[in-house]
């Protein structure tokens, strides 16, 4: 392929993206950022470039990040043992202080700094800021018993005005999953849960979950489902095709759909420029779930 043919091919890619750019202009896209895309330097840069481009062409991206490995490493340095029940971190008073320190003071600011380096004009916040995420204590079930796992938050209310103000002011919000209780106490919240709740509250056009899997498949060695719906997802859970940690993730996606999000995407964050490929190509690279 000569230089001219290469340039024409690049122009064709831009034209393919045009109808999607027109359709999504001004729409809110919530992205849950986690997995290998938060660890690998090349992938980090790729995601930040994608978000910056989305903002510049007229979409309103909101990034929600996790930070479990960073929290575990910090706890270890303080000689605090990490304990999980039903996939949730048991969070006593000391643990929630460390989680808040890491998520808000370290992980969040590193992401904001990298986005700003790309020209993304990012602003880092957590659920405490402006009472963005109001919580109560979340209890979990262990052998049929209601179990207290500490300062783990169950979302009660989202203050939309905080994010709407930031987005209108041409910033990219970067949200750390720490919420606030009725008496001002801090709560650690599952980042998938926060992303789904924000997307639902804002009636987002899309909720995109970056994971370390290709998407949802028809079986262990089955084909990738590029498109699926609520009924098929529930059927795959019943057949134990969807298992383990993917169950709460997809159930959270279905809840977001029920509350008004137009579509939810589970995509492979290990693929460079995965956001652009999912949003601006016909088939995308992962699984799109519609109601």
N, C-alpha and C positions, 0 to 999 in steps of 0.2 A: 504494500500500500504506500503510494507516494504522499508527499506532504499535503497536496491539494485534496486528495481523497480522505486523508485523516481529518482535515479541517471540515470538510463537508459532513463527515460522520459525526463530528462533535456538534455541528449545527443541527443535525437531525435529532440528536439526543436532547438538545434544548427545546426544539419544536415539540418533541414527544411530551416534554414536561409542561408545555404551555397551558393546556386545558386544566391540568391539576393546579397550577399556580393561580389561574383565574378563579377556579372553584373555591380554593381554600384561602384566598386573600381575606384578611380580616378575621379569620376563624382562630379559635383557641385550640392548641394542641398540647396536651399534658404528656410529658415523657418521664417514665420511671427509669432512673439511671442506676444500674447496679451490675454485679457480676464481673466478668473479665474486662469489660469495657472501662471499668474504674481502676483497673490494675495495670494493664498493658499501655505503655506510653503512646504508641502509635494509634491505638484505638481511642484513647483519651482525646488526643488531638483531633481525630476524625469526627468524634461526636460533637466536640465544641465547634468545629468548622461547620458541621451540618446545622447546628442550632443557630449559629450566627447568620448563615445563609437564609434559613427559614425566616428569621426576623427581618432581614434586609429586603426580602421579596414580598413582605406584607402579611405573613402569618404571625400569630402570637404564641410562641412556645413558652411553656412553663416547665422547669426541670425540678423533679423531686428525686432526691438521692438517698441511698442507704449508707451503710458504713459499718456493717457488722464486723468484718475482719479488723478494721482499725480499732473498734471498741474492744474486741477480744484481746488485741495486742496491748492496748493501754491498761486494761484490767490486769493482765498478766504482769506488767511492769510494776503495778501496785500490789502484787501478790493477792489479787482478788480472783477467786475461781469463777469461771463462766458456767452457768447452769441453764439448761433449756427444758421447758415442759411444753409439749405439743407444738414444738417449733418456735416457741416464744421465749425470749431471754428473761429469766427470773431477775427482777430489777429492784434490789433493796435501795436504801437511801444513798449509800456510797456508790453503788453501780449507776444510779441515775445521774449523779453528779459527774461521774466519768463520761457517761454516754453524752451528756449535754456538752461537756468540755470538748470532746472529740468531734461530735457531729457538727456543732455550731462553730467552735473555735478553730478547728483544723480542717476537716473534710470539706465543709461548706466553703470556707475561704479559699482553699486550694482550687476548687472548681470555679469560683467567681474570678479568681486571678487568671486562670487559664482562658476562660471565656473572654475576659477583657483583653487579653493579649491577642485574641483573634478578632477584636473589634466588636465583640458582642454586647458591650455595655450592660453587664450583669449586675444584679443586686441580690445579695444573700440575706435571707431571713429564715426564721423558724416560726413554729406555731405560737410562740409566746408573743411575738411582735404584733402589736395591734389586736391582740386576742384572735389571731388568725385561725387557730385550731383549738377549740374548747373541748376538754375531755372530762371523763370520769374514769374511775378505776375499772380496768378490764379484769374479769374473773374468767378462768378457764375450767374445763371439766376434766377431772381425773377420776376414772372408775366411778362415774356417776356422782361425784362430789364436787361442789362449787369450791374452786381453789384460788386463793389469793396468791398472785405471783409478783406482788409489789407494785412499783410505779410504772405499770404498763397501761397505756391509754386506750380508752374506748371513745371514739370521736362522737361528740354530742352536737357540735355546731361548727360551721365554717363561716368566717367573716369575709364574704366575697369582696367587700369594698377595698380591702387591703390589696389584693392581687389586681383588681380592676384598675385601681389608681396607678400601680406600678407599671402594668402593661400599657396603659394609655400614655404614660410618660416615656414610652419607647425603651424601657428596660426589659431584660430577660430575668424574671424572678427565679432564684435558685432556692428551693425550700428544703430545710433540714427537718426530719420527722420527729420533732419535739413539740408536745402540746402543753397546754396550761389547764390546771384544774380550777375549781370554783374558789378555792382558798389561795390561789397563786402558786400551787405546787407544780413542779415539772413532771411530765410523763413521757416516757419513751414509747414511740408508736411504730408499728410495722410500716415500712416505707411503701409497700404495695398498697396497703390500706389507705395511707395518706393520698397517694396518687389517684386512686379510685374515687375517694371522697371529694377531692378537689375538682376532678374532671366532672363528676356528677353535679356538684354544686354550681359550677360555672357553665353547665350545659355544653361542655367541650365537643368539638367536632370529632376529635380522636383522643383516645388514651393509648399510648404506645409503651409496652413493657419490654425493656431490653433484658434479655436472659442469656444463658450459656447453652441454649438448645436452639435448634432450627425453627421450632414452632410446635404445633400439635400434629401428631402423626396418626394414621389409621391403626397402628399397632406397633409393637416393639421394633420390627424391621419394615414397617409399612411406609406408605408414601406420605409426604408432607401435605397437609390440608391447607391450601392457599385461602380458601373461603369456608366458613362454617357458621353455625348458628347455635342458639341456646339449646334447642332440643337435641342436636347431635352431640354437643358437649356433655350434656347430662347422660346421654346414652353411653358415651365413651367412659365416663366415670363409673357408671353401673357395670360396664364390662371390664373394669379395672385396666383399661388402656391408659387412662390418665390416673396417675397414682402419686403418692408421697407429697412432696412440696409443691407440685404443680396443681394439686387440688385446691388449696386455698387461693392460689394465684388466679386460676380460671374462675372460681366462684366469685372472687372480687371483681373480675372483669364482667361477669354476668350481672352482678349487682349494679355496676356502673351503667351498663346498658339499660337496665330496668329503670334507672333514675334519669335517663335522658341523654346519655352520651351516644353519639351517632354510630361509632364503631370502635372496637378495641382490637389492638394488634399485639401479638406476641411474636417478637422477632429476635434473631440471633445477633446479639451485640458484639460478637467476635468478628463480624463481617465489616470491613472498612466502609464508612459512609452508609451504614445500614438505614439510617433515617431517610436519607434522600432516595435510596433505592425502594424503600417501602412506600413512601408517599407519592413519588413522582413517576413510577412505572406501572404498567398495566397489571401485572401479576403480583408485584412486590416480591419480597424474599421470605416472608414469614406467614403466619396465620392471621387472617382478618376475621373477627367474629362480629356478626351483626345480629340484631334482635330477631 
